[in-house]
Amino acid sequence: MKKRKVMLGNAIIIRKWNLSSIFKAIRKQGPISRIEL
């Protein structure tokens, strides 16, 4: 049970990190790529 909770927490952290890194990459590219997405 404890191990499962830790894995779930890590998955959420990784997902949040991925989203923020994707958002940063989009921001760097500018508004053109944002319209494409």
Order of alpha helices (4+ residues) and beta strands (2+ residues): alpha-alpha
